[in-house]
Amino acid sequence: MNNRYKRIARIKKRIGICYIFLLASIMFLHVTINAVPTIYSSMEEEKEVKENSKKVYITFDDGPSINNTRNIIKILNDNNVKASFFIVGNKAEEYPDIVKELSENNMCIASHTYSHVYEEVFKNLECYKNDLQKCNESIENIIEKAPVQYIRIPGGINNSSSNKNIMEGILNYLNQNNVNYVGWNICSNDALGRNIPSYKLMSNIKTQTEKIENKTNCLVVLMHDSYYKKTTVEVLPEIIQYYKDKGYEFRTFNDITSKEYEELFNEKLINKQYFK
């Protein structure tokens, strides 16, 4: 009988140990499961911070050029930065290898104009449509894919070479075809002459940035990579470091998010309405 009680006691002890182990396991699982939402919450917070961060879009018009575009690609790569290039179609046909290098280096390639001759481009709506289509085809023939659905109108929408009716017709055409036209809120003013001193370009960038940086998280910087823009190349590393020091994230028009699109639209940096 005593042996029987001893066996029962041992069984109860084992059951007790198993129960304690089971309880501990349940508690561990409970803690682990409850911890999962905290992990995802942190990830969501990080994503939210990124979505709300300051963004700068470095853009270049009027290239490619034989002497400057490759140097710009190198500087961008050295600084782990991507930029958007609004291409002139006849220049792309002249330097197809440079356009290919832009694509191979994951730069954003967009259409600007084929001829860049304002009198021809803005003669009427059909002339503009033909010029843009020809530019698109030139780029696609070189990189074997269509450029992004973002373009920059030569001289912007308020240039002095187009009248109100023609420009409004152009903007309606672009909107109807889901083509986004890109403006800018920071201008280096490198288009005002040949090889403007780099310190002046940097001063323009800084002055304009400091004027609006507390009003917007979105900057689109206009520069040029055409032949007579050597000083733009020279000052580019300083411009990049300037925006890095200010905490800006560098973005292109290749893969913008819906939130970024909304920001650009609200700031009238894309699809701005014509006014004069």
N, C-alpha and C positions, 0 to 999 in steps of 0.2 A: 504493500500500500504506500509506504514511504517513497519507494522508487517511482510509483505512479504520480504522486504529488510533485516529485522533483521534475519528472518529464513535463508535466503540465506547466510548472513554473518556468522551465526553460523555453517552452513554446510561447508562453505569454511574453517572456522577455524578448524573444525574437520578434514577435508581432509588434511589441512596443518600439523596438529599434527600427523596424520597417516603417512603422507609422511616422516616427520622427523623421526618417529619411524622406518619406513621401511628402510630409508637410514642408520640409525644407526645400524640396524640389519645386513644389507648387509656389512657395514664396519667391524662389529665385526666378521662376518663369514670370510671375506677376510683375516683379521689378523690371525684368528685361523687356517685357511687352510694353509696360508703361514708359520705358525709356525711349522706345522707337519714335513716337511722335515728337519727342524733344529733339531728336536728331534731325528729322525732316523739317521741324520748325526752324532750326538753325539754318538749314540749307535754304529754306524759303526766305529767311531774313537776309541771307547773303545775296540771294538772287534779287531781292527787292532793293538792296543797297546798290547793286550793279545797275539795275534798271534806272535808278534815280541819280546815278553818278553824272558828273560833268563829262560831256562828249565833245570832241573836236573832229571835224571832217576836213582833212587836208586835201585840197583839190588843185589840179593843174589843167589849164586849157592850152589849146593851140599846138600841141605836139602831135607826133613825136618829132624830135630834132636830133640830128646826127651827133651834136656835140654836148647836149645837156641831159637828155632823158635817161641815158644809161647811168650817168653819174648820180642822178636823182634816185634811181632804183637801188644803187649801191648804198647810198646814204640811208635810205629807208630800211633796207635790210640790216645794215649795221646797227640801227637803232630799234630793230624789231617792230617796225611800224609799217602799216599799209596805207595807201592813199588812193584817191580816185582820179582817173585821167580821162578828160573829155577830149576825144580824139578828132583831129581834122582828117577827113577821109583821103584827100589827095596826098597828104603827108604820110598817112599810113601806107598807101600804095608805094610811096617813094622809099620808105624804110620799114618794110614788113617784118624784118628780123627783130627790130626794136619792139614792135607791137607784140610779137610772139614772146619776147622776153618779159614784157609787162604781164602777159597772161601766165607764163611759166612761174613767175614770182608772186602770183596770186594778188596782183593789183586789180583794182576795179577798173574795167574798161567800159567807157560810155561814149555816146556820140555827141559831137559838138556841131559840126557842119562839114560838108564835103569841100566846098571851095573857100569859105570864109570871105567871100566877096559880097559885102552887104548889099550893093546895088542889085546883084543877081538874086541873092537869097530872099530878100524882102520885097522883090518886085511885085509879087502877088502870092496868094496862098498856094497855088499850084507849084510855083517856083520853090517855095519853102519845103513843101512836101517832097518834091523830087530831090532836092538837095539832101534832106534828112535821110530819105530812103537810100540814096546813093552812098551816103556815109555808112549807114547800117550794113549795106551789102559789102562795102570795102572791108570793114572790120570782120564781118562773118567769114568772108572768103579767106582771111588770113588766119584767124584763130579757130575757125571751124565751129563756131558757136555764136549765137546772137549776142550783141552787147546788152547790158542791163537795161531795164525799162526806165532809166533815168537819163535825161539829156540836159544840156545847158544851151540855151538859145544864145547865139552870138551877140555880145553886147548886153545881154540881159533883156528882160521884157520891156524896159523903158529906154531902149537905145534910140538915138536920134535918126536912124536910117529907116525906120518903119513907121507908117502912120497908124492911127488908132484902129481903123477898120481891119487892116491887114493883120495887125497883132492880135486883135480879139478873135479873128478867124483862125489864126494859128493856135491860140490857146484852146479854143473850142475843139479844134481837130485833135490836139494832143490829149485833152481830157476824154474825148469820145473813144480814143484808142488806148486808154489806160497807160499813157506815157507821162511820166512825172518830169516836170521841168524844175531844175535846181537853181536857186539863187545863192546869195552869200550875205553874211553880215560882218565879215572881216575881209578887208582887201589890202593886200600888200602894196598895191599901186605900182607894181612892176611893169604894168602895161603903159605907163605914162611916158616911157622913153626907153632907150637902149642902155642896158647895164647900169641902171640907177644904183648909186652906192648902197652897199649892203646895210650900212648902219641906218640909212633912211628907211629901207624896207623893214628892218627890225623895229624901228621906232613907230612906223605905221601900225605894225602888228600889235605892239604893246599898247599904244595909245587907244586903239579901237577896242581891244580886248578889255582893258581896264574900265572903259566907258560903259560896257554892257554886261560884264561878267556877273554882276550882282542881280541882273534882271533876267538872265536866261542860263540854262544848263547846256545849251546847244550852240556850238559855233561851227560855221562853215567858212573856211579860209580859202580865198581865191588867190592863186598864183599861176604862173605860166612857165611852160617848159619849152618854149620856142627858141629859135636860134640865138637871139640877142638877150638871153636871160641868164648869163653866166653868174651874175651877182645873186640871183635867186638861188642858184645851186650853192653858192658859197655861204649864204646865210641860213640855209635849210637846217643844218645841225643845231644851230642856236635856237631856231624857232621850235624845233622838236623838243629840245631840252627845256625851253621856256614853258611849254604846255605840260610836260611831264612834271616839272617842279610845282606846277599849280594843281596837279592831281587830275588832269584830264585823261579820259580814255579815248584812244584813237579809233575811229570807226570809218567804214566806207559804205558805199551804197550797194555793195554786193549782197549783204545778208542782214539788213536792218530789221529789227523786230517791229511788231505792230505798235508797241509803245513809243519806239523811236520815231516811227513814221508819224504818229500823232503829234509828237513834240515838234518835229520839223514842220508839219503842216500848221500847227498853232502859232509857231514863230514866223510863219510866212516865208520859210526857207525853201519850201517846195510848193508848187502850184499856186503861187501868189497871183492874185487877180491884177489885171492890167489897170494902171491909173496914169492919167496925165492931165 
